[in-house]
Amino acid sequence: MGNGMVQQAVEDASYDMGKVQAAADAISAAISKVTPWLSGQTWTGSAATSWEGDWNTFYATVKSCLNDLPAAESSVISSTRTQMEQLAAKQQHQAA
């Protein structure tokens, strides 16, 4: 196992995280399309107000998670690199 395997693992992790980001972007786009329909003009009354508040709270949580993805993606890729470099070093030491 050498630098090629480390690079391949990092590229694979980057590719996988790109797929996660694409899914997150699709979720954000879908929510953005729905959100205008959730205003008080579509449905009125106390139930509507309550539901809209619940939605906004839920959406804020989802948005926070989606916004945290780039940092999580970087962490996964960095961790993959570190683990693979340690494994490669260990195997090189054992082979020597």
C-alpha positions, 0 to 999 in steps of 0.5 A, spaced: 500 500 500 502 506 498 501 513 496 496 511 490 492 507 495 492 513 500 490 517 494 484 513 491 481 512 498 481 520 499 478 520 492 473 515 493 471 519 500 471 526 496 466 522 491 462 519 496 461 526 500 460 530 493 454 525 492 452 527 499 452 534 498 448 533 491 443 530 495 443 536 501 442 541 495 436 537 492 433 537 499 434 545 500 432 546 493 425 542 494 424 546 501 425 552 498 420 551 493 415 549 498 416 554 503 413 560 499 406 556 500 407 555 507 406 563 509 400 565 512 396 567 506 395 560 504 392 557 510 390 562 516 388 560 523 391 558 529 392 551 526 396 554 520 400 559 525 402 553 529 403 548 523 407 554 520 411 555 527 413 547 527 415 547 520 420 553 521 423 550 527 424 543 523 426 547 517 431 551 521 434 544 524 434 541 517 438 547 514 443 547 520 445 540 518 445 542 511 450 548 512 454 543 517 455 538 511 461 542 508 465 541 515 463 534 516 465 532 509 472 535 510 473 532 516 471 525 513 476 526 507 481 528 512 480 522 517 480 518 511 487 521 509 490 520 516 487 513 517 490 511 510 497 514 511 497 510 518 496 504 515 500 505 509 506 507 514 504 501 518 505 496 512 511 499 509 514 498 516 512 491 517 515 490 510 522 492 512 
